[in-house]
């Protein structure tokens, strides 16, 4: 099953006998909160899920968006109507980061039938509603063992003997600016691969062949293990999604730069990649 679904495909499935469970994960780094825009208009039947409060644990040594407790995450999904056998479609405002975070967490927790609405709400051509649904609780129970998860040591090892992609903007990778974390720069050995370059001007993912060519050019060749990090494990999930479309398995360093840079003992590199 493809990890993304087009707006036209979703329109068709939503009119079927078993429409997918819809999760609205609108989120913007630094705010404003997504619930008010959800309440102003969302896909019919969609349940709002708060990325900061429900798709992440409390910020701390593990970074700004550490992974949520697995059982707590399962409870959030059950309240949204997710069951073991339901199809789930997640969407956000169009950037794709929030939706990809929910997609990755569901996959990590063992739910295979989950897709991201390609292009998010901006691509949707159907009706919107202000009606907040009250779904029947689902029966989903998380089972760990989905996509691979990296810690700081694992990310460092991949940077030395594999391919570690940095999904942040190139200026943050170089350390030209750092608006959020303690210090700017990147994990030594990581390769700059801004996730914004995985989509077109409309916010739709590039085709599988184009994405595959991009990642091969970055070093994802043969049996090379691939990992991804970003600022706090959100946009990195979007890059993992792009890699899956391309047919390249990849692990996520969920703590990402917010965890790595919090420890002054960890090395930091700045400037462009070596030529």
C-alpha positions as CSV (number, residue, x, y, z in Angstrom):
1,X,0.0,0.0,0.0
2,X,1.3,3.5,-0.9
3,X,1.9,5.6,2.2
4,X,0.2,8.6,0.6
5,X,-3.3,9.1,-0.9
6,X,-4.5,11.8,-3.3
7,X,-7.4,14.1,-2.6
8,X,-9.4,12.5,-5.4
9,X,-8.7,9.0,-4.0
10,X,-9.8,10.1,-0.5
11,X,-13.0,11.6,-1.9
12,X,-13.8,8.3,-3.4
13,X,-12.9,6.2,-0.4
14,X,-14.9,8.6,1.9
15,X,-18.0,7.8,0.0
16,X,-17.5,4.1,0.3
17,X,-19.0,1.5,2.7
18,X,-16.0,1.7,5.0
19,X,-14.6,5.2,4.9
20,X,-11.2,5.7,6.6
21,X,-10.8,7.3,10.0
22,X,-9.6,10.9,9.4
23,X,-7.1,12.6,11.7
24,X,-6.5,16.4,11.4
25,X,-3.0,17.1,12.6
26,X,-2.6,20.8,11.7
27,X,0.4,22.1,13.5
28,X,2.9,25.0,13.0
29,X,6.3,25.2,14.6
30,X,6.0,27.9,17.3
31,X,2.2,28.2,16.9
32,X,-0.5,29.3,16.6
33,X,-2.3,26.2,17.9
34,X,-4.1,24.1,15.3
35,X,-7.4,23.5,17.1
36,X,-9.0,26.8,16.3
37,X,-8.4,26.4,12.6
38,X,-9.7,22.8,12.9
39,X,-12.9,24.1,14.5
40,X,-13.3,26.7,11.8
41,X,-13.4,24.0,9.1
42,X,-12.2,20.5,8.6
43,X,-12.8,17.4,6.5
44,X,-16.2,15.8,7.5
45,X,-15.6,13.2,10.3
46,X,-12.0,14.2,11.0
47,X,-10.9,14.2,14.6
48,X,-8.3,16.8,15.7
49,X,-5.1,15.4,17.2
50,X,-2.7,17.8,19.0
51,X,0.9,17.2,18.0
52,X,2.5,18.9,20.9
53,X,0.2,17.4,23.6
54,X,-0.8,14.0,22.1
55,X,1.9,13.1,19.5
56,X,4.9,14.0,21.8
57,X,6.0,13.6,25.3
58,X,7.0,16.5,27.6
59,X,10.1,18.3,26.3
60,X,13.3,17.7,28.2
61,X,16.6,15.8,27.8
62,X,15.0,13.8,25.0
63,X,14.4,16.9,22.9
64,X,11.5,19.3,22.1
65,X,9.2,16.6,20.8
66,X,10.2,13.2,22.4
67,X,8.1,10.2,21.5
68,X,4.9,9.9,23.5
69,X,4.4,7.1,25.9
70,X,3.1,4.2,23.8
71,X,0.0,3.5,25.9
72,X,-0.9,7.1,26.1
73,X,-0.6,7.3,22.3
74,X,-2.8,4.2,21.9
75,X,-5.4,5.9,24.1
76,X,-5.4,9.0,21.9
77,X,-5.9,6.8,18.8
78,X,-8.7,4.8,20.3
79,X,-10.5,8.0,21.3
80,X,-10.2,9.1,17.7
81,X,-11.9,5.9,16.5
82,X,-8.9,4.0,15.4
83,X,-9.2,0.2,15.5
84,X,-6.7,-2.5,14.5
85,X,-8.6,-3.1,11.2
86,X,-9.5,0.5,10.2
87,X,-7.9,2.4,7.4
88,X,-6.5,5.8,8.7
89,X,-5.8,8.9,6.7
90,X,-3.9,11.8,8.3
91,X,-3.6,15.3,7.0
92,X,-2.5,18.8,8.0
93,X,-2.5,22.3,6.6
94,X,-0.3,21.3,3.6
95,X,3.3,21.3,4.9
96,X,3.0,17.6,5.7
97,X,5.1,17.6,8.8
98,X,2.4,17.1,11.3
99,X,0.6,14.5,9.3
100,X,3.9,12.6,8.7
101,X,4.6,12.6,12.5
102,X,1.2,10.9,13.0
103,X,1.8,8.5,10.1
104,X,5.2,7.5,11.5
105,X,3.9,7.0,15.1
106,X,1.1,4.8,13.9
107,X,3.5,2.8,11.8
108,X,5.9,2.5,14.7
109,X,3.0,1.3,16.9
110,X,2.1,-1.5,14.5
111,X,-0.7,0.0,12.4
112,X,0.0,-0.7,8.8
113,X,-3.1,0.8,7.1
114,X,-2.2,4.5,7.5
115,X,-1.7,7.1,4.7
116,X,-1.0,10.8,4.5
117,X,-3.2,13.0,2.4
118,X,-0.8,14.3,-0.3
119,X,-0.8,18.1,-0.2
120,X,-2.9,18.2,2.9
121,X,-5.9,20.4,3.3
122,X,-4.7,22.7,0.5
123,X,-5.2,19.8,-2.0
124,X,-8.7,18.9,-0.7
125,X,-11.5,19.8,-3.1
126,X,-14.4,18.4,-1.1
127,X,-16.6,20.1,1.5
128,X,-15.5,21.2,4.9
129,X,-17.5,21.3,8.1
130,X,-17.4,22.9,11.5
131,X,-19.2,19.9,13.1
132,X,-16.9,18.2,15.6
133,X,-17.5,14.4,15.5
134,X,-17.9,12.1,18.4
135,X,-16.6,8.8,17.0
136,X,-17.1,5.4,18.6
137,X,-13.9,4.4,20.4
138,X,-11.6,2.1,18.6
139,X,-9.8,-0.9,19.8
140,X,-6.2,-0.1,18.6
141,X,-3.5,-1.4,20.8
142,X,0.1,-0.4,20.0
143,X,2.6,-3.1,19.3
144,X,6.2,-1.9,19.1
145,X,8.3,-3.0,16.2
146,X,7.6,-0.7,13.3
147,X,10.1,1.5,11.5
148,X,13.6,1.6,13.1
149,X,14.3,4.2,15.8
150,X,17.7,5.8,16.3
151,X,19.2,7.2,19.5
152,X,22.1,9.7,19.6
153,X,24.7,7.0,19.4
154,X,23.0,5.2,16.6
155,X,22.7,8.5,14.6
156,X,26.4,9.2,15.1
157,X,27.3,5.6,14.0
158,X,25.3,6.1,10.8
159,X,27.0,9.4,10.1
160,X,30.3,7.6,10.2
161,X,29.4,4.3,8.4
162,X,26.1,4.9,6.5
163,X,24.0,7.8,5.5
164,X,22.5,10.2,8.0
165,X,20.3,12.9,6.3
166,X,19.6,16.2,7.9
167,X,16.1,17.2,6.9
168,X,16.3,20.8,8.2
169,X,16.8,23.9,6.1
170,X,20.3,24.2,4.7
171,X,21.1,27.4,6.6
172,X,20.3,25.6,9.9
173,X,22.5,22.6,8.8
174,X,25.4,25.0,8.1
175,X,24.9,26.8,11.4
176,X,24.3,30.2,9.7
177,X,21.2,30.6,11.9
178,X,19.7,28.6,14.8
179,X,16.4,30.1,15.9
180,X,15.4,27.4,18.4
181,X,18.1,25.2,19.8
182,X,21.1,25.8,22.0
183,X,23.7,25.9,19.2
184,X,23.7,25.8,15.4
185,X,25.3,23.3,13.0
186,X,24.9,19.6,12.4
187,X,25.9,16.1,13.4
188,X,29.4,15.6,12.0
189,X,29.2,13.4,8.9
190,X,25.5,14.1,8.2
191,X,24.4,15.1,4.7
192,X,22.1,18.1,4.2
193,X,18.8,17.0,2.6
194,X,16.0,19.6,3.3
195,X,12.7,17.9,3.3
196,X,11.2,20.8,1.5
197,X,12.9,19.6,-1.6
198,X,10.8,16.4,-1.6
199,X,7.7,18.2,-2.7
200,X,6.7,20.4,-5.6
201,X,5.4,24.0,-5.5
202,X,1.9,22.8,-4.6
203,X,3.2,20.8,-1.6
204,X,2.7,17.4,-3.4
205,X,5.3,14.8,-3.1
206,X,7.6,14.3,-6.1
207,X,7.1,11.0,-7.9
208,X,8.8,7.8,-6.7
209,X,11.4,7.9,-9.5
210,X,12.3,11.5,-8.9
211,X,12.6,10.9,-5.1
212,X,14.7,7.8,-5.7
213,X,17.0,9.7,-7.9
214,X,17.4,12.4,-5.3
215,X,18.2,10.1,-2.5
216,X,20.6,8.0,-4.7
217,X,22.4,11.3,-5.5
218,X,22.7,12.0,-1.8
219,X,24.3,8.6,-1.1
220,X,21.4,6.1,-0.6
221,X,22.9,3.4,-2.8
222,X,23.0,-0.4,-2.4
223,X,22.8,-1.7,1.1
224,X,23.8,1.6,2.8
225,X,21.8,2.0,6.0
226,X,19.9,5.4,6.0
227,X,18.8,7.5,8.9
228,X,17.1,10.9,9.2
229,X,17.0,13.6,11.8
230,X,15.7,17.2,11.9
231,X,15.1,19.7,14.6
232,X,12.9,17.7,16.9
233,X,11.7,14.6,15.0
234,X,8.8,16.1,13.1
235,X,10.0,17.2,9.7
236,X,12.3,14.2,9.9
237,X,9.3,11.9,9.8
238,X,8.3,13.7,6.5
239,X,11.7,12.8,5.0
240,X,11.2,9.2,6.2
241,X,7.9,9.2,4.4
242,X,9.5,10.5,1.2
243,X,12.2,7.8,1.5
244,X,9.4,5.2,1.8
245,X,7.8,6.5,-1.4
246,X,11.2,6.1,-3.0
247,X,11.5,2.5,-1.8
248,X,14.3,3.3,0.6
249,X,14.0,2.1,4.2
250,X,15.1,4.7,6.8
251,X,15.4,5.0,10.5
252,X,14.4,8.2,12.4
253,X,16.4,9.8,15.1
254,X,13.4,11.1,17.0
255,X,15.4,13.3,19.5
256,X,17.1,15.0,16.5
257,X,19.1,18.2,16.8
258,X,17.2,19.4,19.9
259,X,18.5,16.4,21.8
260,X,21.9,16.2,20.2
261,X,22.7,19.9,20.7
262,X,21.5,19.9,24.3
263,X,24.6,18.0,25.4
264,X,27.8,20.2,25.2
265,X,29.9,17.0,25.1
266,X,28.5,16.0,21.7
267,X,30.5,17.3,18.7
268,X,29.0,19.9,16.4
269,X,30.0,20.6,12.8
270,X,29.3,23.8,10.9
271,X,29.6,25.0,7.3
272,X,28.7,23.3,4.1
273,X,29.4,19.6,3.3
274,X,32.9,18.7,2.2
275,X,33.2,18.6,-1.5
